[in-house]
Amino acid sequence: MKILRYIVLAACCLIWVVGLSPSILPWLWKEQIVEDGYQYGDLYKLSTLSEFRDPRQQCTGYVPPVRPQSAKKVHLYIIGDSFTEKGRVGLSDFPVDEYTWVKWSDFLHIKLDTTQHNILLMESVERHFRQKFASSAITVLVPDSATFVQNGASSKFMHQLDEAFKGSHTADRLDGFLFQNDFALRIKEWKSDFNHRFFDRTASGVTLVNNDRDVVYYMDTDTPEVTSSFTPVRETELDSMITNLNASRDFADSLGFDHVILSIIPNKVSVLSPDYGVYNNLIERVYNHPKLDIPYIDVLGDFRRMGRSSYMKGDSHWTCEGQTIWLNKINALLNQLIAGPAS
C-alpha cells in the first residue's frame, strides 16, 4: 500500500507540474507524447460534437509554379496568423529563395538585404482584420541592425510568472494533458451530443448554422464585437482601415520592401452561411475601396463556389483544396511582381 501511495503521489505531482509549466505541455505535443487537442479540428475541440469529428489534414504535394527569371534572389516575408503558420505553409510552397514568417503578436526586427527582391505579405483572417487596422498601421516591423523575431509577450519576470500561474492557463494545460485523448473525447462527445439533441444546447464558443449542418466560431456570428461577419462597418471605420493599410505599405516601402501584398482570409461563416445575418461585406468593401493602393488576394468568391469543400468540417481553417486555391493566387501575383520592372 505504501508503494501505491507513493506512485499516486508521484503521478499527482507530475500532473501538477505540467499544469503549472508553460513549456512542458508544448514539448509533449512536439514529441507526440500527448495530443494537442486539435487533431479533430479547433471547432470540434470547442464543441466536442461527434458529428464534427474531422481528422486533421496535412496538406502535402503542392508544387508552386516556376518563377520567372530574375537577376535577384526573392525573399518573401509574411506577417500572418494560423492560416500561414509553420506546418500549414512554408518555403516550399512559394516560388522564392528565402522565406520569413512572423505572427501578428510578435515583432520582426529587420534589416533588409537590398540586393534581394523583398516582398511583404500581410495575411489576416477576416475576424481579426478590423482589430489590426482600425486604429493604427502595422507595428510588427521594427527597423534594426539585424533580422530576428522577438516574442511579443512581456519580458518582465513578474509578468511571466503571473502568466505561468494564471488559473485559466493552468486549467487549459491540465485539460490538454489529461482530456484530449480519444477515450476522454468520447465521453465529452456523449455529454455534448446529449445536450444538443435533447436541450438544443452547444458549447458557448461555437454556433451551428445551416440547420446544424455546419459549425463556425461564435465570435464570427452572434457577438456584437468587431470579430463578427455581421457587425456593421461604418464608412468612417472603413476609411480609417484603408488609411492605416496604405500607411503600413508606406512604412514597408521606407524599410526597403519592393512590394506589399494584402490577403484577408474569409471567416468560415462568410462562405458557408453569409445570410445568417446581415453580412457586413468587409472583404469586398476593403478590396474595392477606391483609395486602397495595395495588391490583394481575393478567395471569397472561389470559396463560395466550392461550398463545404473549402473548409474542414470540424475546423475553422481551409481544406487542402482551399489552401491550394489561395497558394495558386498568391504565387501568380508573386510571379507577376517578380517579373516586373523592380526585378
DADA-V436298 format. One record per pair of residues at least 12 apart in sequence whose ideal C-beta (glycine too) atoms are under 8 Angstrom apart, sorted by the first residue. I is the first residue (numbers start at 1). J is the second residue. D is the distance in whole Angstrom. If there is no record, write none. Layout:
i-><I I>
j-><J J>
d-><D D>
//
This chain:
i-><15 15 15 18 18 18 19 19 19 19 19 20 20 20 20 21 21 22 22 22 22 25 25 25 28 29 34 34 34 34 35 35 36 36 37 37 37 38 38 39 39 39 40 40 40 40 40 40 40 41 41 41 41 41 41 41 41 42 42 42 42 43 43 43 43 43 43 43 44 44 44 45 46 46 46 47 47 47 47 47 47 48 48 48 48 48 48 49 49 49 49 49 49 50 50 50 51 52 52 52 53 53 53 54 54 54 54 56 57 57 57 59 59 59 59 62 62 62 62 62 64 64 64 64 64 64 65 65 65 65 65 66 67 67 67 67 67 68 68 68 68 70 70 70 70 71 72 72 72 72 73 73 73 73 73 74 74 74 74 74 74 74 74 74 75 75 75 75 75 75 75 75 75 75 76 76 76 76 76 76 76 76 77 77 77 77 77 77 77 77 77 77 77 78 78 78 78 78 78 78 79 79 79 79 79 79 79 79 79 79 79 80 80 80 80 80 80 80 80 81 81 81 81 81 81 82 82 83 83 83 83 83 84 84 84 85 85 86 88 88 89 89 93 93 94 94 94 94 95 95 95 95 96 96 97 98 100 102 102 104 104 104 104 105 105 106 106 106 106 106 107 107 107 107 107 107 107 108 108 108 108 108 108 108 109 109 109 109 109 109 109 109 110 110 110 110 110 110 111 111 111 111 111 112 112 112 112 114 117 117 117 117 118 118 118 119 119 119 119 119 119 119 120 120 120 120 120 121 121 121 121 121 122 122 122 122 122 122 123 123 124 124 124 125 125 125 125 126 126 126 126 126 126 126 126 126 127 127 127 127 127 127 127 128 129 129 129 129 130 130 130 130 130 130 131 131 133 133 133 133 133 134 134 134 134 134 135 135 136 137 137 137 137 137 138 138 138 141 141 141 143 196 204 205 205 205 206 207 207 207 207 209 209 209 209 209 210 210 214 214 214 214 214 215 215 216 216 216 216 216 216 217 217 217 217 220 220 220 220 221 221 221 229 229 229 229 229 229 229 229 229 230 230 230 230 230 231 232 232 233 233 233 233 238 238 238 239 241 242 242 242 242 243 245 245 245 245 246 246 246 246 248 249 249 258 258 259 259 259 260 260 261 261 261 261 261 261 261 261 262 262 262 262 263 263 263 263 264 264 264 264 264 265 265 265 266 266 266 266 267 268 268 270 270 271 271 271 271 271 271 272 272 272 274 283 283 284 295 295 297 297 297 297 298 299 299 299 299 302 303 303 303 306 306 306 309 309 310 310>
j-><174 177 178 173 174 177 170 171 173 174 177 164 165 170 173 164 173 163 164 169 173 173 176 177 177 176 176 177 180 181 180 181 176 180 175 176 180 56 315 55 56 180 52 53 54 55 56 185 314 53 54 56 312 313 314 315 316 314 315 316 317 206 215 216 217 314 315 316 215 314 315 180 203 205 206 192 202 203 205 206 215 185 188 189 191 192 203 189 192 193 196 202 215 189 192 193 193 215 313 314 185 189 314 312 313 314 315 315 312 319 320 88 320 323 324 92 93 323 324 327 92 93 94 95 327 331 95 328 331 332 335 95 95 96 334 335 338 335 338 339 343 117 338 339 343 343 115 116 117 343 97 98 115 116 117 95 96 97 98 116 117 119 334 338 96 97 98 99 100 113 116 117 118 119 94 96 98 99 100 119 121 334 99 100 101 102 108 110 118 119 120 121 257 99 100 101 102 120 121 123 102 103 104 108 120 121 122 123 138 140 141 101 102 103 104 121 122 123 124 103 104 123 124 125 128 125 317 123 125 265 317 318 101 121 123 101 103 101 317 323 323 327 327 331 327 330 331 334 331 334 335 338 119 334 116 116 147 140 149 124 128 132 140 152 153 140 149 150 151 152 139 140 141 142 149 150 152 140 141 142 147 148 149 150 142 143 144 146 147 148 149 150 141 142 143 144 147 255 143 144 145 146 147 147 255 256 257 256 258 338 342 343 256 257 258 257 258 259 260 261 334 337 252 257 259 260 261 260 261 262 263 330 138 248 260 261 262 263 263 265 263 264 265 264 265 266 267 220 229 264 265 266 267 270 282 283 217 219 220 227 228 229 267 227 241 264 282 286 226 227 233 237 241 282 226 227 240 241 244 245 248 226 237 240 241 244 240 244 244 244 245 247 248 251 248 251 252 251 252 255 255 212 218 217 218 219 218 220 221 222 269 221 269 272 273 276 272 273 268 272 273 308 313 313 314 267 268 269 272 273 316 267 268 269 316 267 268 269 270 269 276 277 267 269 270 274 276 277 279 280 282 276 277 278 279 280 280 278 280 280 281 282 285 285 286 289 291 286 286 289 291 292 291 262 286 292 294 291 292 293 294 260 293 294 337 342 295 337 342 294 295 294 295 296 297 330 333 334 337 294 295 296 297 296 297 326 330 282 283 286 287 296 299 318 326 283 299 300 303 316 311 316 283 300 300 303 304 307 310 311 307 308 311 304 298 300 300 333 337 326 329 330 333 329 322 325 326 329 325 318 322 325 321 322 325 321 322 322 325>
d-><7 7 7 6 7 5 5 8 5 4 7 7 7 6 8 7 8 7 5 7 8 5 6 6 7 8 7 6 7 7 5 6 7 7 8 5 4 7 8 7 5 8 8 5 6 6 7 7 6 8 5 7 6 7 3 3 8 8 5 6 7 6 5 7 7 5 6 6 8 4 7 8 5 4 5 6 6 5 7 5 6 6 4 5 8 4 7 7 5 6 6 7 7 4 8 6 8 5 6 4 8 7 6 5 4 4 6 8 7 7 6 7 4 6 8 8 6 8 6 6 8 6 6 5 7 5 6 8 5 7 6 7 4 7 8 6 6 6 6 4 8 6 5 8 4 7 7 6 4 6 4 7 8 5 7 7 4 5 7 7 5 7 8 6 7 7 4 7 7 7 5 7 5 7 5 4 7 5 7 5 7 7 8 5 8 8 7 8 7 7 5 7 8 8 7 5 7 8 5 6 6 8 6 7 7 7 5 7 7 5 8 6 8 7 7 7 8 4 7 6 6 7 6 6 7 8 7 6 6 5 6 7 6 8 5 7 7 7 8 7 7 7 6 8 8 7 6 7 6 6 6 8 8 7 8 7 7 6 5 7 8 6 6 4 8 7 6 6 6 5 8 6 8 5 7 4 6 6 6 7 7 8 6 8 5 8 4 7 6 5 8 6 6 7 7 6 5 7 7 6 6 6 5 8 6 4 7 5 5 6 7 6 6 5 5 7 6 5 8 7 7 6 5 5 7 5 7 8 5 8 6 7 7 7 7 7 5 7 5 7 8 6 7 8 5 8 7 8 7 6 6 5 4 6 6 6 7 6 5 4 8 8 5 7 8 5 7 8 4 8 7 7 7 7 6 7 8 4 5 6 8 7 6 6 6 8 7 7 6 5 8 4 4 6 4 7 8 7 7 6 6 8 6 7 5 8 6 7 4 6 8 7 6 7 4 5 6 5 8 5 7 7 8 8 7 7 5 4 7 7 7 7 7 8 6 4 7 5 8 6 6 7 5 5 5 7 8 8 6 6 7 7 3 6 6 6 6 8 6 5 8 6 7 6 7 7 8 7 7 5 5 5 8 7 8 7 6 7 7 5 7 7 7 5 8 5 7 5 7 6 8 7 5 7 7 7 6 8 8 5 7 4 7 7 4 8 7 8 5 7 8 8 7 8 8 6 7 5 6 8 5 5 7 7 7 5 5 8 6 7 7 7 7 8 7 5 7 6 8 7 5 5 7 8 7 6 5 6 5 8 6 7 7 7 8 6 8 4 8>
//
